[in-house]
Amino acid sequence: MGGESRYQAAAVIGISERTLKRWRSERGAIVEDQRPHAGQSRQPHQLTHEEEQAILNTCHRPEYQSLPPSQIVPLLADEGVYLASESSFYRVLKKHHQQHHRGRMKPRRSVPEPTSFTATGPNQVWSWDISYCASVVRGQHWHLYLIMDIYSRKIIAWEVHDTESSELAKQLLERALLRGLLTSAAMITEHR
């Protein structure tokens, strides 16, 4: 070790400093690498280049090009063909940067986050909805028009009608706003 620390030498050869200490003999000489698979350049069950290419060729066939490995492997098994496991298919596709978007599948689209409003107190943000309400009489139903304060969960205004109409929703909102303005004006005059 030409002047380097044991820590630097261990980092260069890709082992921990403790392993390097364990390999040193009493006289300071380094003994041979004693790890079980140290001399092997590849893993014992690693796919060969030809096996990887066979997986890629199969995935590129027109009948499989838009399918994920979870569907390709069972279809091949139905034909009596076994190339590799499903996880090996995924691993090979990922290695060759083909896992994300293949064939006729639509690419992943980015959906913008919904715009939301935050209320820090009452009467800042209202939410409204028209809900379908069934009755005990078959074929008869009503529509509940409701406006609610999202901070306090207080019901601001509501009405029940037998039809769903944008005009009825508009009128309910106008009455709720007018009632809110009148209430605010009354509160202001009381405090004077």
DAHU-V66341 format. One record per helix or strand of 2 or more residues. SS is the DSSP state (H for helix, E for strand). FROM is the first residue (numbers start at 1). TO is the last residue. Records with the same first field share a line. If there is no record, write none. Layout:
# DAHU-V66341
SS = FROM-TO, FROM-TO
This chain:
# DAHU-V66341
H = 6-13, 17-23, 49-60, 69-78, 86-95, 166-191
E = 126-134, 141-149, 155-161
